[in-house]
Amino acid sequence: MLHLTPTTPQDLDEVTEFLRLADLTLSGLNSPSVRLWTSRDAETGRIVASTGYERSDDNHHVLIRSVAVDPALRGRGKGLELARFALDRADESGATRAWLFSRRSGPFWHKVGFVSADRNELAIALASTHQVRLFTESGQLQREVAWSRLL
C-alpha cells in the first residue's frame, strides 16, 4: 500500500519533473483547484507515485489527473490504488462525477468504472480547469478521448 501525502508548494518542482517524465499534462499544477498527492520511496525520498484531480467551479465535477507510477513499481496494482484514492477523495469533497482524458489507457480506466464519454460534455462541465482550457486553446481537445463515471 502506498503512503500518499498532500503535495506542498515545496514539492511542486519535483512533482512537475515526475509528471513530465510520465508524459502527463503539467498545466495548472499550482492552482488552488488542483489537489495532488504523492508517495515517496522510503529510502531515497524521491517521488514514486502521484495522483490527483482538478475541481470544477461548482465542485460537482472533477478532472482526474496526474495519476502516475514509477516504472519500477508498475504491474503491482499501484495505478489502480492511485486512481481509487483520487476518486475517494473527490467523492469526499462533494463531487458527483469524475472525468478524465486518456488516449492510451482506456482499458485501465475501464477497470475503475470509467466509460467512454463525450469530450465536449467534459469541456463544458470542466470549462474552468487548466487542462480543459489548455486543450481547447491549443486545439488538442479534438484529439482527446474522454472518460467519465459517477462517484
Sequence and secondary structure as in RCSB ss.txt:
>XXXX:A:sequence
MLHLTPTTPQDLDEVTEFLRLADLTLSGLNSPSVRLWTSRDAETGRIVASTGYERSDDNHHVLIRSVAVDPALRG
RGKGLELARFALDRADESGATRAWLFSRRSGPFWHKVGFVSADRNELAIALASTHQVRLFTESGQLQREVAWSRL
L
>XXXX:A:secstr
    EE  GGGHHHHHHHHHHTT   TTTTSTTEEEEEEE TTT  EEEEEEEEE TTSSEEEEEEEEE GGGTT
SSHHHHHHHHHHHHHHHTT  EEEEE SS HHHHHHTT EEE HHHHHHHTTTSHHHHHHHHHTGGGG  EEEEE
 
